[in-house]
Amino acid sequence: MNAPISSFDPFALVETSAAQVRVASPCGRLSLRARGDLAPLNAALGLTLPEKIGQRVSAGNLEAICLGPDEWKLETETGAVAGIAEACAKVYAELPHALVDISAREVSFVIEGVRAAELLTLGCPRDIATIEVGTGRRTVFDGATVLIWRDGENSFRMDVWNSFAPHLFALLDTGCRELAAEAA
């Protein structure tokens, strides 16, 4: 087991019998807002933006999640952000939209293990069981806004603003250890 961290370490890792938490590799992140006929953006992105809140779609290395009626978050490889921005800029005259690179704003934690869902309930008021595999939800964790992606039955990603990362990682670390001690 690793000692708790006092300041945020981008290589931080917690491994217990209950769950594991690690910092994900950096990725490109974009915030997209648009209204109207999304066909031009869909063509530029090479995927059909999901319309139901929490729904996710992917094509190649690009993944999109619907966060609101006119809001999406896009995740891709770090080197692909400029190309996506350029492709979307070409359709701006046809469909005005806002596309902002938010790659530097956040970090993601990968949370996995037999009690990963239970670990998330320690700081999240949302019923984690209602987040279906392959979907995601914007919610709060200990008062900080986060985005939880459910990648598998016992596999999640949590996008966190950098300023909250040390605090939330420390809470997840403590939770992992408490759940593991409870089972021992």
C-alpha positions in Angstrom: 0.0 0.0 0.0 1.1 3.5 -0.7 1.3 6.3 1.9 -1.4 9.0 1.7 -0.3 12.0 -0.4 0.1 15.4 1.1 0.2 17.3 -2.3 -1.1 16.1 -5.6 1.2 13.7 -7.4 0.3 13.1 -11.1 1.6 9.5 -10.7 -0.3 8.8 -7.5 -1.7 5.3 -7.1 -3.7 3.6 -4.4 -4.1 -0.2 -4.5 -6.2 -2.1 -2.0 -8.2 -5.3 -2.0 -11.4 -3.1 -2.3 -10.4 -0.7 -5.1 -7.6 0.9 -7.0 -7.3 4.6 -7.9 -4.7 6.0 -10.3 -4.3 9.1 -12.3 -5.1 8.6 -15.9 -2.8 9.6 -18.7 -3.3 13.1 -20.0 -5.8 13.5 -22.8 -7.3 16.2 -25.0 -10.5 17.7 -23.7 -12.9 20.0 -25.4 -16.1 21.7 -24.2 -18.7 22.0 -27.0 -21.9 24.1 -26.9 -24.3 24.2 -29.9 -28.0 24.4 -30.8 -29.9 23.6 -33.9 -29.2 21.1 -36.6 -26.0 19.4 -35.4 -25.4 17.6 -38.8 -22.5 20.0 -39.8 -20.8 19.3 -36.4 -21.5 15.6 -36.6 -19.8 15.5 -40.0 -16.8 17.6 -38.9 -16.4 15.4 -35.8 -17.0 12.1 -37.6 -19.6 11.0 -35.1 -23.2 11.7 -34.2 -23.3 13.7 -31.0 -25.5 12.0 -28.4 -28.7 13.8 -27.5 -29.6 12.1 -24.2 -27.9 13.5 -21.1 -25.3 11.0 -19.9 -25.1 9.1 -23.2 -21.7 8.5 -24.7 -20.6 7.8 -28.3 -17.2 7.2 -29.8 -15.5 7.0 -33.2 -11.9 6.2 -33.4 -10.0 8.1 -30.6 -12.8 10.6 -30.1 -15.4 10.2 -27.4 -18.3 12.5 -26.7 -20.7 12.6 -23.7 -23.8 14.7 -23.5 -23.9 16.9 -20.4 -26.9 19.0 -21.2 -29.4 19.8 -24.0 -26.8 21.8 -25.9 -23.6 20.8 -24.1 -21.0 18.0 -24.8 -17.6 17.1 -23.5 -15.2 15.6 -26.1 -12.1 13.6 -25.1 -9.4 12.5 -27.5 -5.7 12.1 -27.8 -3.7 15.2 -26.8 -2.3 15.7 -30.3 -5.8 15.6 -31.9 -7.3 18.7 -30.3 -6.0 21.2 -32.9 -7.4 19.0 -35.8 -10.8 18.8 -34.1 -10.9 22.5 -33.5 -9.9 23.2 -37.1 -12.6 20.8 -38.5 -15.3 22.5 -36.3 -14.1 26.0 -37.3 -14.9 25.1 -40.9 -18.6 24.6 -40.1 -19.0 27.6 -37.8 -20.6 29.8 -40.5 -23.2 27.0 -41.1 -23.7 26.2 -37.4 -22.4 28.8 -34.8 -21.1 27.0 -31.7 -18.6 27.3 -28.9 -15.7 24.9 -28.8 -13.1 25.4 -26.0 -10.0 23.5 -25.3 -10.1 22.5 -21.6 -7.3 20.0 -21.6 -5.2 21.8 -19.0 -8.2 22.3 -16.6 -8.7 18.8 -15.5 -7.2 15.5 -14.5 -8.9 12.1 -14.5 -8.8 9.4 -11.9 -9.3 5.8 -12.9 -11.3 4.0 -10.2 -11.5 0.2 -10.4 -12.1 -2.9 -8.3 -14.8 -4.9 -6.6 -15.9 -2.1 -4.4 -15.2 0.8 -6.8 -18.9 1.8 -7.0 -19.2 1.7 -3.2 -16.0 3.9 -3.0 -17.7 6.6 -5.1 -20.8 6.6 -2.8 -18.5 7.9 0.1 -18.5 11.4 -1.4 -21.2 11.4 -4.1 -24.9 11.9 -3.3 -25.9 10.3 -6.7 -27.0 6.7 -6.7 -23.9 5.2 -8.5 -25.9 2.1 -9.4 -28.1 4.2 -11.7 -25.1 5.1 -13.9 -25.2 2.4 -16.5 -22.1 1.0 -18.1 -21.2 3.1 -21.1 -22.8 6.3 -19.8 -21.7 9.1 -17.5 -23.0 11.8 -15.3 -21.9 15.2 -14.1 -22.3 15.3 -10.3 -20.5 16.4 -7.1 -18.0 14.5 -5.0 -17.5 16.1 -1.6 -18.9 19.4 -2.9 -16.6 19.5 -6.0 -18.2 19.2 -9.5 -16.9 16.1 -11.2 -17.8 14.0 -14.3 -18.1 10.3 -13.7 -17.8 7.9 -16.6 -18.8 4.3 -16.1 -16.6 2.2 -18.3 -17.5 -1.2 -16.8 -19.3 -2.8 -14.0 -16.4 -2.1 -11.6 -14.5 0.5 -13.7 -15.0 4.3 -13.6 -13.2 7.5 -14.6 -13.7 10.7 -12.6 -12.8 14.0 -14.3 -11.8 16.6 -11.6 -10.6 20.1 -11.9 -6.9 20.4 -11.1 -7.5 22.6 -8.1 -9.7 19.9 -6.4 -7.5 16.9 -7.4 -5.3 16.7 -4.3 -8.3 16.9 -2.0 -10.4 14.4 -3.9 -7.6 12.0 -4.4 -6.9 12.0 -0.7 -10.5 11.2 0.0 -10.5 8.3 -2.4 -7.3 7.1 -0.9 -8.8 7.1 2.6 -12.0 5.5 1.3 -10.0 2.7 -0.4 -8.2 1.9 2.8 -11.3 2.1 5.0 -13.2 -0.3 2.6 -10.2 -2.7 2.5 -9.9 -2.6 6.4 -13.6 -3.3 6.7 -13.3 -6.4 4.7 -10.2 -7.7 6.6 
